């Protein structure tokens, strides 16, 4: 599982302030923390930056590469800024992202090919995010994959993103993102890579519940074949779940339950409630979270208390 650290993001007040003030130390501290906690790649989201994009990108890439030795992902709609990042990158970089919107599809893949960069491709077109997994995969098959092949991007460098949406308001979309990953990995040959922005699933959810929802959803996505995740490596509980699944560590009751969830999802089945110790609050919380993510129970902010 490729872990792309999400924390250097313009929506974070401290990152926004650091970019505005060109606070190199603040950015470097965050970059080092992400890598120390297990990130394999860092996503640098500088926002649109229409006027100062190239200068901001040059500053932030140089700052980060002074203190960490991992590949970088460039996240901005400013293509000129992305190209600056690609020129400065010391390791194979990633562009985050293109979609099937005509303008993006025309301009972004050739840039990735020119610099031998990995490319995230969102399963959406000019009409927005499709509801079903089948519609999302159809966009990938009809537009994203052919365009990548046309410009010479190898499938191992193409990362399809099924577009994770929040369980708070878009609950019905959650199972479809899982199935879109499954369709890509099982139905395409050769199959591209798959990636997901994990924390999107818990947007607008009370802070105390966000990590749990992220962790459970990631287990289900991994079971469907997810190759990479954009996530918070500073969430120690999330990183522990990744370890449990990758090492198949069944030494704890919670670990056994997470592996049971993984195996059931991989087999296109649902977790059997008999595998849950209903006297263990932690296991009950996982069970209830599975139900909201499968759209079996309506999500409310108090779902764990009901």
NORNORWO-V408018 format. One record per residue. RES is the residue in three letters. OMEGA is omega as a letter, one per 30 degrees, with the letter a starting at -180 (none if undefined). Layout:
# NORNORWO-V408018
res=RES omega=OMEGA
res=RES omega=OMEGA
This chain:
# NORNORWO-V408018
res=UNK omega=l
res=UNK omega=a
res=UNK omega=l
res=UNK omega=a
res=UNK omega=a
res=UNK omega=a
res=UNK omega=l
res=UNK omega=a
res=UNK omega=a
res=UNK omega=l
res=UNK omega=l
res=UNK omega=a
res=UNK omega=a
res=UNK omega=l
res=UNK omega=l
res=UNK omega=l
res=UNK omega=a
res=UNK omega=l
res=UNK omega=a
res=UNK omega=a
res=UNK omega=a
res=UNK omega=a
res=UNK omega=a
res=UNK omega=a
res=UNK omega=a
res=UNK omega=l
res=UNK omega=a
res=UNK omega=l
res=UNK omega=a
res=UNK omega=l
res=UNK omega=l
res=UNK omega=a
res=UNK omega=a
res=UNK omega=a
res=UNK omega=l
res=UNK omega=a
res=UNK omega=l
res=UNK omega=l
res=UNK omega=l
res=UNK omega=a
res=UNK omega=l
res=UNK omega=l
res=UNK omega=l
res=UNK omega=a
res=UNK omega=a
res=UNK omega=a
res=UNK omega=a
res=UNK omega=l
res=UNK omega=a
res=UNK omega=a
res=UNK omega=a
res=UNK omega=a
res=UNK omega=a
res=UNK omega=a
res=UNK omega=l
res=UNK omega=a
res=UNK omega=l
res=UNK omega=a
res=UNK omega=a
res=UNK omega=l
res=UNK omega=l
res=UNK omega=l
res=UNK omega=a
res=UNK omega=a
res=UNK omega=l
res=UNK omega=a
res=UNK omega=l
res=UNK omega=a
res=UNK omega=l
res=UNK omega=l
res=UNK omega=a
res=UNK omega=l
res=UNK omega=a
res=UNK omega=a
res=UNK omega=l
res=UNK omega=l
res=UNK omega=a
res=UNK omega=a
res=UNK omega=l
res=UNK omega=l
res=UNK omega=l
res=UNK omega=a
res=UNK omega=l
res=UNK omega=l
res=UNK omega=a
res=UNK omega=l
res=UNK omega=a
res=UNK omega=a
res=UNK omega=l
res=UNK omega=l
res=UNK omega=l
res=UNK omega=a
res=UNK omega=l
res=UNK omega=l
res=UNK omega=l
res=UNK omega=g
res=UNK omega=l
res=UNK omega=l
res=UNK omega=l
res=UNK omega=l
res=UNK omega=a
res=UNK omega=a
res=UNK omega=l
res=UNK omega=a
res=UNK omega=l
res=UNK omega=a
res=UNK omega=a
res=UNK omega=a
res=UNK omega=l
res=UNK omega=l
res=UNK omega=l
res=UNK omega=a
res=UNK omega=a
res=UNK omega=a
res=UNK omega=l
res=UNK omega=a
res=UNK omega=l
res=UNK omega=a
res=UNK omega=l
res=UNK omega=l
res=UNK omega=a
res=UNK omega=a
res=UNK omega=l
res=UNK omega=l
res=UNK omega=a
res=UNK omega=l
res=UNK omega=a
res=UNK omega=a
res=UNK omega=l
res=UNK omega=a
res=UNK omega=a
res=UNK omega=l
res=UNK omega=a
res=UNK omega=l
res=UNK omega=l
res=UNK omega=a
res=UNK omega=l
res=UNK omega=l
res=UNK omega=l
res=UNK omega=a
res=UNK omega=a
res=UNK omega=a
res=UNK omega=a
res=UNK omega=a
res=UNK omega=l
res=UNK omega=l
res=UNK omega=l
res=UNK omega=l
res=UNK omega=a
res=UNK omega=a
res=UNK omega=l
res=UNK omega=l
res=UNK omega=l
res=UNK omega=a
res=UNK omega=l
res=UNK omega=l
res=UNK omega=l
res=UNK omega=a
res=UNK omega=l
res=UNK omega=a
res=UNK omega=a
res=UNK omega=l
res=UNK omega=l
res=UNK omega=l
res=UNK omega=a
res=UNK omega=l
res=UNK omega=l
res=UNK omega=l
res=UNK omega=l
res=UNK omega=a
res=UNK omega=a
res=UNK omega=l
res=UNK omega=a
res=UNK omega=l
res=UNK omega=a
res=UNK omega=l
res=UNK omega=l
res=UNK omega=a
res=UNK omega=l
res=UNK omega=l
res=UNK omega=a
res=UNK omega=a
res=UNK omega=l
res=UNK omega=a
res=UNK omega=a
res=UNK omega=a
res=UNK omega=a
res=UNK omega=l
res=UNK omega=f
res=UNK omega=a
res=UNK omega=l
res=UNK omega=l
res=UNK omega=l
res=UNK omega=a
res=UNK omega=l
res=UNK omega=l
res=UNK omega=a
res=UNK omega=a
res=UNK omega=l
res=UNK omega=a
res=UNK omega=a
res=UNK omega=l
res=UNK omega=l
res=UNK omega=l
res=UNK omega=l
res=UNK omega=a
res=UNK omega=a
res=UNK omega=a
res=UNK omega=a
res=UNK omega=a
res=UNK omega=l
res=UNK omega=l
res=UNK omega=l
res=UNK omega=a
res=UNK omega=a
res=UNK omega=l
res=UNK omega=l
res=UNK omega=l
res=UNK omega=a
res=UNK omega=l
res=UNK omega=l
res=UNK omega=a
res=UNK omega=l
res=UNK omega=l
res=UNK omega=a
res=UNK omega=a
res=UNK omega=a
res=UNK omega=a
res=UNK omega=l
res=UNK omega=a
res=UNK omega=a
res=UNK omega=a
res=UNK omega=l
res=UNK omega=l
res=UNK omega=a
res=UNK omega=l
res=UNK omega=l
res=UNK omega=a
res=UNK omega=l
res=UNK omega=l
res=UNK omega=l
res=UNK omega=l
res=UNK omega=a
res=UNK omega=a
res=UNK omega=a
res=UNK omega=a
res=UNK omega=a
res=UNK omega=a
res=UNK omega=a
res=UNK omega=a
res=UNK omega=l
res=UNK omega=l
res=UNK omega=l
res=UNK omega=l
res=UNK omega=l
res=UNK omega=l
res=UNK omega=l
res=UNK omega=l
res=UNK omega=l
res=UNK omega=l
res=UNK omega=l
res=UNK omega=a
res=UNK omega=l
res=UNK omega=l
res=UNK omega=l
res=UNK omega=a
res=UNK omega=a
res=UNK omega=l
res=UNK omega=l
res=UNK omega=l
res=UNK omega=l
res=UNK omega=a
res=UNK omega=l
res=UNK omega=l
res=UNK omega=a
res=UNK omega=l
res=UNK omega=a
res=UNK omega=l
res=UNK omega=l
res=UNK omega=a
res=UNK omega=a
res=UNK omega=l
res=UNK omega=l
res=UNK omega=l
res=UNK omega=l
res=UNK omega=l
res=UNK omega=a
res=UNK omega=l
res=UNK omega=l
res=UNK omega=a
res=UNK omega=l
res=UNK omega=a
res=UNK omega=l
res=UNK omega=l
res=UNK omega=l
res=UNK omega=l
res=UNK omega=a
res=UNK omega=l
res=UNK omega=l
res=UNK omega=a
res=UNK omega=a
res=UNK omega=a
res=UNK omega=a
res=UNK omega=a
res=UNK omega=a
res=UNK omega=none
